[in-house]
């Protein structure tokens, strides 16, 4: 038994696995009592009836192994850690809890154990941590628990494909209790469960908690197989849930539940030897009460720990110094295509940081990605540039697991539109790990994606989803632009960020030149930048105060400068252009310092409602900026057509900017 498991008292006549299973049951029965009586907040999903499955696998693992569980995680947690006090404290919401009450019953993290309440989403994360162990030649294994209801999730099969194809040492344990919340398996599941895993070429085993000695024997064989071969395996465990799905939502026929209770191994053992099991149960009850008392007496977490989260180091401190720069002032690569410079930035990360791994679709040579941004990288860095199946959810989940394991994965989403397929992994996993585990884990994922239109790719390959991404709490969202050397941004991310960072790269910028500023008249402009690693840029007329301010970012920067040239040459209106690099969080201090006029317009390639421009104007208003005239310039709402003239009609152009600003200047 691993040394970090809390040992149980010796008790003659009852096997250790049974002793541990009984302790889990008594702990969960007490938890249900606590929740039903209103002593704890929220809900709870007990595994009563399934305890021997948890014991069979979790007690076999060694230091360095990891376990991922789901909403019904208490049995797995207690079998692996033995931490009664940590579980009770978490449910009661005190600092005795393993996550200080933040995660609650479903979201636990302790010594290689992770659980999350999202069905299926933990499978690729577990695969990523197991892959990290394989890359480090650690000879450790990952175990991930899922229920039969989770077999309806597509990410499960994406993960099956990857772990089998890549030979990742992950054991998938499917606990089949026949019910998905209130729905019987017969109403939702087609075909045979084991056949699904077999179809991906995995070793498959099948057991039942009713024959728990055989289950223990075969569980060891499955774990030993994964550890010795480095290959994945699938183990189906037939079992019964004797309690409701959560606190009280049980729609099953009472007769069926009674039959399960009568066939339950622990109940049968109680009938065979009531005296021994009764005595051991009394010992378990004493252990439970002691842990519960300790958890209750612990203080609660100060809410200020949530209301004042630490500021990421990559963001500008208040009052940071502004310095002059020239768009052509780059130590290397000035005039090169921006896509080439991003390639060089990624090459630099791989060269200097051994923890960096690149994942994406079609990114290895000779193809090198849909926009050739990764060309040559797989040749120069073999084994660290991984071309994945077309599986955005599993790919991102795999990267999440690599990040939890201490690596720095960089995921390429082929088209930014496809990020919607990975949203669960961003919203419910990457963005939450650190917070819901009370700082016990970090997820330094980097996701980069080409975004935007003007290329004729049509409705599903031309969208600008920046506002969707910037709306996710817990992530940093950056937008590259051709006035900045991309290596500066990527190096800052790698050096400063411990959480997920989403980097938006506009597709049209790939073919523009580094340092690109449209009209030659901008020799008469003064360029300055804030002192942050993700700076806010400002271009102001050198000799005359500007008439209005245009705040924009990313690929729209070129549009903004071209419009500014037209406004000056044709209408004698001088614009200053302000360009934030960080969209989430927006650097409010730098924005308020950069804007020097009372006429402020924003420009974004996405549509205006609930957009980045609205947030910028709201921040300026909250900070007390003097705003006499404001306007949001953006794409028209709706789909982006493929035909050139229709696409041009929908997306903002320099003439769109000019017309909107002229209209505002002539309004009374």
C-alpha positions as CSV (number, residue, x, y, z in Angstrom):
1,X,0.0,0.0,0.0
2,X,1.4,3.4,-0.9
3,X,3.0,5.2,2.1
4,X,0.9,8.3,1.7
5,X,-2.4,6.4,2.3
6,X,-3.6,6.7,5.9
7,X,-3.2,3.2,7.3
8,X,-6.3,1.6,8.8
9,X,-6.3,0.0,12.3
10,X,-5.8,-3.8,12.2
11,X,-8.9,-5.8,12.7
12,X,-8.9,-9.6,12.5
13,X,-11.4,-11.3,10.4
14,X,-12.2,-8.5,7.9
15,X,-10.0,-8.1,4.9
16,X,-8.3,-4.7,4.5
17,X,-10.2,-3.8,1.2
18,X,-13.5,-4.5,3.0
19,X,-12.4,-2.4,6.0
20,X,-11.6,0.5,3.7
21,X,-14.9,0.1,1.8
22,X,-16.9,0.2,5.0
23,X,-15.1,3.3,6.2
24,X,-16.0,5.0,2.8
25,X,-19.6,4.0,3.2
26,X,-19.9,5.2,6.8
27,X,-18.3,8.5,5.8
28,X,-20.7,9.0,2.9
29,X,-23.7,8.1,5.0
30,X,-22.6,10.8,7.5
31,X,-22.1,13.3,4.6
32,X,-25.6,12.6,3.4
33,X,-26.9,13.2,6.9
34,X,-25.1,16.5,7.1
35,X,-26.3,17.8,3.7
36,X,-29.9,16.7,4.2
37,X,-30.1,18.4,7.6
38,X,-28.9,21.7,6.1
39,X,-25.6,21.7,7.9
40,X,-23.8,22.0,4.5
41,X,-24.4,24.0,1.4
42,X,-25.0,22.5,-2.0
43,X,-25.4,19.0,-3.1
44,X,-23.5,15.7,-2.8
45,X,-23.2,12.6,-5.0
46,X,-22.5,9.5,-2.9
47,X,-21.0,6.2,-4.3
48,X,-22.7,4.0,-1.7
49,X,-22.7,0.5,-3.2
50,X,-19.7,1.2,-5.5
51,X,-17.0,1.5,-2.8
52,X,-15.2,-1.7,-3.6
53,X,-14.5,-0.5,-7.2
54,X,-12.7,2.6,-5.7
55,X,-10.7,0.4,-3.3
56,X,-9.8,-2.1,-6.0
57,X,-7.9,0.4,-8.1
58,X,-7.0,3.4,-5.9
59,X,-5.0,1.4,-3.3
60,X,-2.8,-0.1,-6.0
61,X,-1.2,3.2,-7.0
62,X,2.2,4.6,-6.1
63,X,3.7,8.0,-5.6
64,X,3.8,9.7,-9.0
65,X,0.6,8.1,-10.2
66,X,-2.4,10.3,-10.7
67,X,-6.2,9.7,-10.4
68,X,-8.9,11.7,-12.0
69,X,-12.5,11.3,-10.9
70,X,-15.9,12.8,-11.5
71,X,-18.8,14.2,-9.6
72,X,-19.2,10.9,-7.7
73,X,-15.6,11.1,-6.4
74,X,-15.6,10.6,-2.6
75,X,-14.9,6.9,-2.7
76,X,-12.0,7.3,-5.1
77,X,-10.7,10.2,-2.9
78,X,-10.9,8.3,0.4
79,X,-9.5,5.1,-1.1
80,X,-6.5,7.0,-2.5
81,X,-5.8,9.5,0.3
82,X,-7.7,8.4,3.4
83,X,-8.2,12.1,4.2
84,X,-11.5,12.1,6.0
85,X,-10.9,15.5,7.6
86,X,-10.1,17.0,4.2
87,X,-13.3,15.7,2.7
88,X,-15.6,16.7,5.6
89,X,-14.0,20.1,5.7
90,X,-14.6,20.6,2.0
91,X,-18.3,19.7,2.2
92,X,-18.8,21.8,5.3
93,X,-17.0,24.8,3.7
94,X,-14.1,25.2,6.2
95,X,-10.4,25.6,5.7
96,X,-9.9,22.0,6.9
97,X,-11.2,21.1,3.4
98,X,-8.7,20.1,0.8
99,X,-9.7,23.2,-1.3
100,X,-10.9,25.3,1.7
101,X,-14.5,24.8,0.7
102,X,-14.1,26.4,-2.7
103,X,-14.4,23.2,-4.7
104,X,-17.0,21.5,-2.6
105,X,-18.0,17.9,-2.9
106,X,-17.3,17.5,-6.6
107,X,-14.0,19.4,-7.0
108,X,-11.2,17.9,-5.0
109,X,-7.4,18.1,-5.4
110,X,-4.9,16.4,-3.1
111,X,-1.6,14.7,-3.7
112,X,-2.2,13.5,-7.3
113,X,-5.9,13.3,-7.0
114,X,-8.1,15.5,-9.2
115,X,-11.9,15.6,-9.6
116,X,-14.3,17.7,-11.7
117,X,-18.0,17.6,-12.0
118,X,-18.2,17.9,-15.8
119,X,-19.0,14.6,-17.5
120,X,-16.3,13.3,-19.8
121,X,-14.1,16.4,-19.6
122,X,-11.6,14.8,-17.3
123,X,-10.6,12.0,-19.7
124,X,-8.4,14.1,-22.0
125,X,-6.9,15.9,-19.0
126,X,-6.0,12.6,-17.4
127,X,-4.5,11.5,-20.7
128,X,-2.4,14.7,-20.8
129,X,-1.0,14.0,-17.3
130,X,-0.2,10.4,-18.3
131,X,1.4,11.7,-21.5
132,X,3.6,14.0,-19.5
133,X,4.8,11.0,-17.4
134,X,5.6,9.1,-20.6
135,X,7.5,12.0,-22.0
136,X,9.6,12.2,-18.7
137,X,10.0,8.4,-18.7
138,X,8.5,8.3,-15.2
139,X,7.0,4.8,-15.4
140,X,3.9,6.1,-13.7
141,X,0.3,5.6,-14.7
142,X,-2.9,7.5,-14.7
143,X,-6.3,6.2,-13.7
144,X,-9.5,8.0,-14.7
145,X,-12.9,7.0,-13.5
146,X,-16.1,7.5,-15.5
147,X,-19.7,6.3,-15.3
148,X,-21.7,4.5,-18.0
149,X,-23.7,7.7,-18.6
150,X,-20.5,9.5,-19.6
151,X,-20.3,7.2,-22.7
152,X,-22.7,9.6,-24.4
153,X,-19.9,12.3,-24.5
154,X,-18.0,12.7,-27.7
155,X,-14.8,13.7,-25.9
156,X,-14.6,10.2,-24.5
157,X,-14.0,8.7,-27.9
158,X,-11.7,11.5,-29.0
159,X,-9.6,10.5,-26.0
160,X,-9.9,6.8,-26.6
161,X,-8.5,7.4,-30.1
162,X,-5.5,9.5,-28.9
163,X,-4.4,7.3,-26.0
164,X,-4.5,4.2,-28.1
165,X,-2.8,5.8,-31.1
166,X,-0.1,7.6,-29.0
167,X,0.2,4.7,-26.5
168,X,-0.4,6.7,-23.4
169,X,-0.3,4.9,-20.1
170,X,-3.9,5.6,-18.9
171,X,-6.3,3.2,-17.3
172,X,-9.9,4.1,-17.9
173,X,-12.3,2.6,-15.3
174,X,-15.9,2.7,-16.3
175,X,-18.2,2.2,-13.3
176,X,-21.5,0.9,-14.8
177,X,-24.3,1.3,-12.3
178,X,-26.9,1.2,-15.0
179,X,-28.2,4.7,-14.5
180,X,-27.3,8.1,-15.8
181,X,-28.8,10.3,-13.0
182,X,-32.5,9.3,-13.5
183,X,-32.3,7.6,-16.9
184,X,-31.7,3.9,-17.2
185,X,-28.8,2.8,-19.4
186,X,-31.2,0.9,-21.6
187,X,-32.8,4.1,-22.7
188,X,-29.6,5.9,-23.9
189,X,-26.9,3.4,-24.6
190,X,-26.6,1.5,-27.9
191,X,-24.4,-1.5,-28.4
192,X,-21.9,-3.0,-26.0
193,X,-19.7,-1.0,-23.7
194,X,-16.6,-3.1,-23.9
195,X,-16.9,-3.2,-27.7
196,X,-16.5,0.5,-27.8
197,X,-13.1,0.4,-26.1
198,X,-12.1,-2.7,-28.1
199,X,-12.7,-0.8,-31.3
200,X,-9.8,1.5,-30.4
201,X,-7.5,-1.4,-29.9
202,X,-7.3,-1.1,-26.1
203,X,-6.9,-4.0,-23.7
204,X,-10.4,-4.6,-22.1
205,X,-11.4,-6.2,-18.8
206,X,-14.7,-6.7,-17.2
207,X,-15.6,-7.4,-13.6
208,X,-18.3,-6.8,-10.9
209,X,-18.2,-5.5,-7.4
210,X,-20.4,-8.5,-6.6
211,X,-17.3,-10.7,-7.0
212,X,-15.0,-8.3,-5.3
213,X,-12.0,-10.8,-4.7
214,X,-11.8,-11.4,-8.5
215,X,-12.2,-7.6,-9.1
216,X,-9.2,-7.0,-6.8
217,X,-7.1,-9.5,-8.7
218,X,-8.0,-8.2,-12.1
219,X,-7.7,-4.6,-11.1
220,X,-4.1,-5.3,-10.2
221,X,-3.6,-7.0,-13.5
222,X,-4.9,-3.9,-15.3
223,X,-2.7,-1.5,-13.4
224,X,0.3,-3.7,-13.8
225,X,-0.4,-4.0,-17.6
226,X,-0.5,-0.2,-18.0
227,X,2.7,0.3,-15.9
228,X,4.7,-2.4,-17.6
229,X,3.7,-1.8,-21.2
230,X,3.0,1.9,-21.2
231,X,-0.2,1.2,-23.1
232,X,-3.8,2.2,-22.2
233,X,-6.4,-0.1,-21.0
234,X,-10.1,-0.1,-20.3
235,X,-11.7,-1.8,-17.3
236,X,-15.5,-2.1,-17.0
237,X,-16.9,-2.6,-13.4
238,X,-20.5,-3.6,-13.1
239,X,-21.8,-2.2,-9.8
240,X,-24.9,-0.8,-8.1
241,X,-25.7,2.6,-6.7
242,X,-27.7,2.1,-3.5
243,X,-28.5,5.8,-3.0
244,X,-30.0,8.6,-5.0
245,X,-28.0,10.3,-7.7
246,X,-27.4,13.3,-5.4
247,X,-29.2,14.2,-2.2
248,X,-32.7,12.8,-2.9
249,X,-33.4,12.6,-6.6
250,X,-34.1,8.9,-7.1
251,X,-36.7,7.9,-9.6
252,X,-36.0,4.2,-9.6
253,X,-38.5,1.6,-8.6
254,X,-38.0,0.9,-4.8
255,X,-38.1,-2.8,-5.5
256,X,-35.1,-2.6,-7.8
257,X,-33.1,-0.6,-5.2
258,X,-34.0,-3.2,-2.5
259,X,-32.8,-6.0,-4.7
260,X,-29.5,-4.2,-5.2
261,X,-29.2,-3.7,-1.4
262,X,-29.8,-7.3,-0.7
263,X,-27.1,-8.3,-3.2
264,X,-24.6,-5.7,-2.0
265,X,-21.3,-7.4,-0.9
266,X,-21.0,-5.3,2.3
267,X,-24.6,-6.0,3.3
268,X,-24.1,-9.7,2.6
269,X,-21.0,-9.8,4.8
270,X,-22.9,-8.1,7.6
271,X,-25.4,-10.9,7.4
272,X,-22.6,-13.6,7.5
273,X,-20.8,-12.1,10.5
274,X,-22.8,-9.4,12.1
275,X,-20.6,-9.2,15.2
276,X,-17.3,-8.5,13.4
277,X,-18.6,-6.1,10.9
278,X,-20.6,-4.3,13.6
279,X,-17.5,-3.8,15.7
280,X,-15.5,-2.6,12.7
281,X,-18.4,-0.2,11.8
282,X,-18.3,1.2,15.3
283,X,-14.5,1.9,14.8
284,X,-15.3,3.6,11.5
285,X,-18.0,5.7,13.1
286,X,-15.5,6.9,15.7
287,X,-13.0,7.8,13.0
288,X,-15.7,9.7,11.1
289,X,-16.9,11.6,14.1
290,X,-13.3,12.6,15.0
291,X,-12.6,13.9,11.5
292,X,-16.0,15.6,11.4
293,X,-15.4,17.4,14.7
294,X,-12.0,18.6,13.5
295,X,-13.4,19.8,10.2
296,X,-16.2,21.7,12.0
297,X,-13.9,23.5,14.4
298,X,-11.7,24.8,11.5
299,X,-12.3,28.5,10.5
300,X,-13.9,29.4,7.2
301,X,-11.9,31.0,4.4
302,X,-11.9,34.8,4.4
303,X,-13.9,35.9,1.4
304,X,-11.3,38.5,0.5
305,X,-9.2,35.6,-0.8
306,X,-11.8,35.4,-3.6
307,X,-12.5,39.1,-4.1
308,X,-8.9,40.1,-4.5
309,X,-7.2,37.5,-6.7
310,X,-3.5,38.1,-7.3
311,X,-2.7,40.0,-10.5
312,X,-0.8,38.1,-13.1
313,X,2.8,39.2,-13.3
314,X,2.5,39.8,-17.0
315,X,0.2,42.8,-16.6
316,X,1.2,46.4,-16.2
317,X,1.3,47.9,-12.7
318,X,-0.5,51.2,-12.2
319,X,1.6,54.1,-13.3
320,X,4.0,52.2,-15.5
321,X,6.3,54.3,-17.6
322,X,5.7,55.0,-21.2
323,X,8.5,55.0,-23.7
324,X,9.0,56.0,-27.3
325,X,9.4,53.4,-30.0
326,X,9.4,53.2,-33.8
327,X,7.4,50.6,-35.7
328,X,10.6,49.9,-37.7
329,X,12.7,49.6,-34.6
330,X,13.2,45.8,-34.2
331,X,16.5,44.1,-33.4
332,X,15.8,41.5,-36.1
333,X,13.3,40.7,-38.7
334,X,12.0,44.2,-39.6
335,X,10.1,43.9,-42.8
336,X,9.7,40.2,-42.7
337,X,6.2,38.7,-42.9
338,X,4.5,38.6,-39.6
339,X,3.8,34.8,-39.9
340,X,7.5,34.2,-40.3
341,X,8.2,36.2,-37.1
342,X,5.6,34.2,-35.2
343,X,7.3,31.0,-36.4
344,X,10.6,32.4,-35.1
345,X,9.0,33.2,-31.7
346,X,7.7,29.6,-31.3
347,X,11.1,28.3,-32.4
348,X,12.7,30.4,-29.7
349,X,10.3,29.1,-27.0
350,X,11.1,25.5,-28.0
351,X,14.9,26.2,-28.1
352,X,15.1,28.0,-24.7
353,X,12.4,26.2,-22.7
354,X,12.4,22.4,-22.5
355,X,9.0,22.4,-21.0
356,X,7.3,23.8,-24.1
357,X,5.4,21.3,-26.3
358,X,3.4,22.2,-29.4
359,X,0.1,20.5,-30.3
360,X,-2.3,21.0,-33.2
361,X,-3.8,19.6,-36.3
362,X,-1.5,19.2,-39.4
363,X,1.3,21.2,-37.7
364,X,4.2,18.8,-38.4
365,X,6.4,19.0,-41.5
366,X,6.1,18.9,-44.4
367,X,2.7,20.8,-44.1
368,X,3.6,23.0,-41.1
369,X,0.0,24.1,-40.3
370,X,-2.8,25.6,-42.4
371,X,-1.0,29.0,-42.4
372,X,2.6,27.5,-42.2
373,X,3.2,29.1,-38.8
374,X,4.8,25.9,-37.5
375,X,6.8,25.1,-40.7
376,X,10.1,23.5,-39.8
377,X,9.5,23.3,-36.1
378,X,8.8,19.5,-35.9
379,X,12.1,18.9,-37.9
380,X,14.1,21.1,-35.6
381,X,12.4,19.9,-32.4
382,X,11.5,16.2,-32.8
383,X,9.1,14.7,-30.3
384,X,7.9,18.1,-29.1
385,X,5.7,19.1,-32.0
386,X,2.7,16.8,-32.0
387,X,0.1,16.6,-34.8
388,X,-3.2,15.6,-33.3
389,X,-6.4,14.1,-34.7
390,X,-9.2,16.5,-35.6
391,X,-10.2,16.6,-32.0
392,X,-10.2,20.2,-30.6
393,X,-11.8,19.2,-27.3
394,X,-9.4,16.3,-26.6
395,X,-6.4,18.2,-27.9
396,X,-7.1,21.0,-25.5
397,X,-7.9,18.7,-22.6
398,X,-4.6,16.9,-23.3
399,X,-2.8,20.2,-23.2
400,X,-4.6,21.0,-19.9
401,X,-3.2,17.7,-18.4
402,X,0.3,18.5,-19.7
403,X,0.0,21.9,-18.1
404,X,-1.1,20.5,-14.8
405,X,1.9,18.3,-14.9
406,X,4.3,21.3,-15.2
407,X,4.8,21.5,-18.9
408,X,4.1,24.5,-21.1
409,X,1.8,23.3,-23.9
410,X,1.1,25.6,-26.9
411,X,-2.1,24.5,-28.7
412,X,-2.8,25.7,-32.2
413,X,-6.4,25.9,-33.2
414,X,-6.4,25.7,-37.0
415,X,-9.1,28.4,-37.4
416,X,-10.2,30.5,-34.5
417,X,-13.8,29.5,-35.3
418,X,-13.0,26.0,-34.2
419,X,-12.3,27.1,-30.6
420,X,-16.0,26.6,-29.9
421,X,-15.4,22.9,-30.0
422,X,-12.9,23.2,-27.1
423,X,-14.9,25.6,-24.9
424,X,-15.7,23.1,-22.2
425,X,-12.0,22.5,-21.7
426,X,-11.3,26.2,-21.5
427,X,-14.3,27.3,-19.4
428,X,-14.8,24.3,-17.0
429,X,-11.2,23.1,-16.8
430,X,-8.3,25.3,-17.7
431,X,-9.9,28.5,-16.4
432,X,-11.0,26.9,-13.1
433,X,-8.3,24.5,-12.0
434,X,-6.2,27.0,-10.0
435,X,-9.2,28.8,-8.4
436,X,-11.4,25.8,-7.6
437,X,-8.4,23.9,-6.2
438,X,-7.4,26.8,-4.0
439,X,-4.1,27.3,-5.7
440,X,-3.0,23.7,-5.5
441,X,-2.7,23.4,-9.3
442,X,-1.9,25.7,-12.1
443,X,-2.6,25.3,-15.8
444,X,-0.1,27.3,-17.9
445,X,-1.8,26.5,-21.2
446,X,-1.1,28.7,-24.3
447,X,-3.7,28.6,-27.0
448,X,-3.0,30.4,-30.2
449,X,-5.5,30.8,-33.0
450,X,-5.8,32.7,-36.4
451,X,-8.9,34.8,-36.3
452,X,-10.9,37.1,-38.6
453,X,-12.0,37.4,-42.2
454,X,-11.1,39.3,-45.4
455,X,-9.9,36.0,-46.9
456,X,-13.1,34.7,-48.4
457,X,-13.3,31.6,-46.2
458,X,-17.0,32.1,-45.5
459,X,-19.3,31.9,-42.5
460,X,-17.5,29.2,-40.4
461,X,-13.9,30.2,-41.1
462,X,-13.9,34.0,-40.9
463,X,-15.4,34.9,-37.5
464,X,-13.9,37.1,-34.9
465,X,-14.8,35.5,-31.5
466,X,-12.7,37.7,-29.4
467,X,-15.6,38.9,-27.2
468,X,-16.6,35.3,-26.6
469,X,-13.1,34.4,-25.3
470,X,-12.6,37.6,-23.4
471,X,-15.8,36.8,-21.5
472,X,-14.2,33.8,-19.8
473,X,-13.2,34.5,-16.2
474,X,-9.8,33.0,-15.3
475,X,-8.1,33.4,-18.7
476,X,-5.8,36.0,-20.2
477,X,-6.6,37.0,-23.8
478,X,-4.0,38.7,-25.9
479,X,-4.2,40.1,-29.5
480,X,-1.0,40.3,-31.5
481,X,-0.5,43.2,-34.0
482,X,2.2,43.9,-36.5
483,X,3.6,46.8,-34.5
484,X,5.0,44.4,-32.0
485,X,7.6,41.7,-32.3
486,X,5.6,38.5,-31.5
487,X,8.5,36.9,-29.6
488,X,8.3,39.7,-27.1
489,X,4.7,38.7,-26.3
490,X,5.3,34.9,-26.3
491,X,8.4,35.2,-24.2
492,X,6.4,37.3,-21.7
493,X,3.7,34.8,-21.5
494,X,6.1,31.9,-20.9
495,X,8.0,33.9,-18.3
496,X,5.1,35.4,-16.4
497,X,1.9,33.4,-16.6
498,X,0.8,30.4,-14.5
499,X,-2.7,30.3,-16.0
500,X,-4.3,29.8,-19.4
501,X,-3.5,32.4,-22.1
502,X,-5.3,32.7,-25.4
503,X,-3.4,34.5,-28.1
504,X,-5.4,35.9,-31.1
505,X,-3.4,36.2,-34.4
506,X,-5.3,37.9,-37.2
507,X,-5.1,35.9,-40.4
508,X,-4.5,38.9,-42.6
509,X,-1.5,39.9,-40.4
510,X,0.3,36.7,-41.3
511,X,1.1,38.2,-44.8
512,X,1.8,41.8,-43.6
513,X,5.2,43.0,-42.7
514,X,6.5,43.4,-39.2
515,X,6.4,47.1,-38.4
516,X,3.8,47.7,-41.0
517,X,2.2,51.2,-40.8
518,X,0.1,52.0,-43.9
519,X,0.6,55.7,-45.0
520,X,4.0,57.3,-45.3
521,X,2.6,60.4,-43.4
522,X,3.0,58.4,-40.2
523,X,6.6,59.6,-40.1
524,X,5.0,62.6,-38.6
525,X,3.5,60.6,-35.7
526,X,5.0,59.9,-32.3
527,X,4.7,56.3,-31.1
528,X,4.8,55.4,-27.4
529,X,4.1,52.3,-25.4
530,X,3.3,51.5,-21.8
531,X,5.8,49.6,-19.8
532,X,3.9,46.4,-19.5
533,X,5.0,43.1,-20.9
534,X,1.7,43.2,-22.9
535,X,1.9,46.9,-23.8
536,X,-0.7,49.4,-24.8
537,X,0.6,51.3,-27.9
538,X,-0.3,54.9,-28.8
539,X,0.3,56.8,-32.1
540,X,-0.2,60.6,-31.7
541,X,0.4,63.4,-34.2
542,X,3.8,64.8,-33.4
543,X,3.0,68.5,-33.9
544,X,-0.8,69.1,-33.5
545,X,-3.2,67.8,-30.9
546,X,-5.5,65.1,-32.3
547,X,-9.2,65.7,-33.0
548,X,-10.4,62.2,-32.0
549,X,-9.1,58.9,-30.6
550,X,-9.5,55.5,-32.2
551,X,-9.0,52.5,-30.0
552,X,-8.4,49.2,-31.8
553,X,-6.4,46.0,-31.6
554,X,-5.1,43.0,-33.6
555,X,-5.6,42.9,-37.3
556,X,-7.8,46.0,-37.3
557,X,-4.7,48.1,-36.5
558,X,-3.9,48.3,-40.2
559,X,-7.4,49.3,-41.0
560,X,-7.3,52.0,-38.3
561,X,-4.1,53.6,-39.7
562,X,-5.3,53.6,-43.2
563,X,-8.5,55.3,-42.1
564,X,-6.5,57.8,-40.2
565,X,-4.5,58.7,-43.3
566,X,-7.7,59.2,-45.3
567,X,-9.3,61.4,-42.6
568,X,-6.3,63.6,-42.5
569,X,-5.6,63.9,-46.2
570,X,-9.2,64.3,-47.3
571,X,-10.9,65.9,-44.3
572,X,-8.1,67.4,-42.1
573,X,-9.2,65.4,-39.1
574,X,-6.3,64.1,-37.0
575,X,-6.7,60.8,-35.2
576,X,-4.6,59.3,-32.4
577,X,-4.6,55.5,-32.5
578,X,-4.5,53.5,-29.2
579,X,-3.8,49.8,-29.4
580,X,-4.1,47.5,-26.3
581,X,-2.4,44.1,-26.5
582,X,-4.3,42.5,-23.6
583,X,-8.0,42.2,-24.1
584,X,-8.6,40.3,-20.8
585,X,-7.8,42.0,-18.6
586,X,-7.9,45.3,-20.3
587,X,-5.2,47.6,-18.8
588,X,-7.5,50.4,-17.5
589,X,-4.7,52.6,-16.2
590,X,-2.9,52.5,-19.6
591,X,-6.1,53.2,-21.5
592,X,-7.0,56.2,-19.4
593,X,-3.5,57.6,-19.8
594,X,-3.4,56.9,-23.6
595,X,-6.7,58.6,-24.5
596,X,-6.2,62.4,-24.8
597,X,-9.4,63.5,-26.6
598,X,-13.1,63.6,-25.7
599,X,-14.2,62.0,-29.0
600,X,-13.4,58.3,-28.6
601,X,-14.2,55.6,-31.2
602,X,-13.5,51.9,-31.0
603,X,-12.8,49.5,-33.9
604,X,-13.1,45.8,-33.9
605,X,-13.6,43.2,-36.6
606,X,-16.3,41.3,-34.6
607,X,-19.8,42.6,-34.2
608,X,-20.4,45.4,-31.7
609,X,-23.0,44.1,-29.2
610,X,-21.4,43.0,-26.0
611,X,-18.1,43.5,-27.6
612,X,-14.5,44.6,-26.8
613,X,-15.3,48.2,-27.9
614,X,-18.2,48.4,-25.4
615,X,-15.9,47.2,-22.6
616,X,-13.3,49.8,-23.5
617,X,-15.8,52.7,-23.5
618,X,-17.2,51.4,-20.2
619,X,-13.8,51.4,-18.6
620,X,-13.0,54.9,-19.8
621,X,-16.3,56.1,-18.4
622,X,-15.8,54.4,-15.1
623,X,-12.3,55.9,-14.8
624,X,-13.7,59.4,-15.3
625,X,-12.6,60.1,-18.9
626,X,-14.2,63.2,-20.4
627,X,-16.3,61.7,-23.2
628,X,-18.3,64.1,-25.4
629,X,-18.7,61.7,-28.3
630,X,-18.3,58.0,-28.5
631,X,-18.9,55.4,-31.2
632,X,-18.4,51.7,-31.8
633,X,-17.2,50.7,-35.3
634,X,-17.5,47.0,-36.0
635,X,-18.8,44.3,-38.3
636,X,-22.4,44.0,-39.2
637,X,-24.3,41.4,-37.2
638,X,-24.8,38.1,-38.9
639,X,-22.8,35.6,-40.9
640,X,-19.7,36.5,-42.9
641,X,-20.3,35.7,-46.6
642,X,-17.7,34.1,-48.8
643,X,-18.3,36.4,-51.8
644,X,-15.8,39.2,-51.9
645,X,-18.3,42.1,-52.3
646,X,-20.6,40.7,-49.6
647,X,-17.7,40.0,-47.2
648,X,-16.5,43.6,-47.7
649,X,-20.0,44.9,-47.0
650,X,-20.1,43.0,-43.6
651,X,-16.6,43.6,-42.3
652,X,-15.3,47.0,-41.3
653,X,-13.0,48.7,-43.8
654,X,-11.0,51.9,-43.7
655,X,-13.9,53.6,-45.5
656,X,-16.3,52.3,-42.8
657,X,-14.2,53.9,-40.2
658,X,-14.0,57.2,-42.1
659,X,-17.7,57.4,-42.8
660,X,-18.6,56.6,-39.1
661,X,-16.3,59.3,-37.7
662,X,-17.4,61.9,-40.3
663,X,-21.0,61.1,-39.4
664,X,-20.2,61.7,-35.7
665,X,-18.3,64.9,-36.4
666,X,-21.3,66.3,-38.2
667,X,-23.9,65.3,-35.6
668,X,-25.2,68.0,-33.4
